Amino acid sequence: SGRRRIRPRVFLFSSQTLRMCSDRAPAEAFKDRIPVIDVSGLQDGDEAQRRRIGQEMFSAASHVGFFYVKGHGINDSVLSRARDVS
């Protein structure tokens, strides 16, 4: 049928790495492994800056699976409320 079965990469970190990080809070445990991307240039940046941010996001999502976002402009009180109700 022309379709290929693609196996997902479920485990990005070895079991040893996960054991070493299990004593810390998740954000603290992986902050040195998960990219932090400043997206502030998506609204007020030029085309080259938006393209660079898009490439960073694509690369992080493709190779790591996750990324932290900073410079999004969402008020801290909104983020706190979202955490409270989740």
Secondary structure, DSSP 8 states (H G I E B T S, - for coil): ------------S-HHHHHHHTTS-HHHHHTTTS-EEE-THHHHS-HHHHHHHHHHHHHHHHHTS--EEES----HHHHHHHHHH-
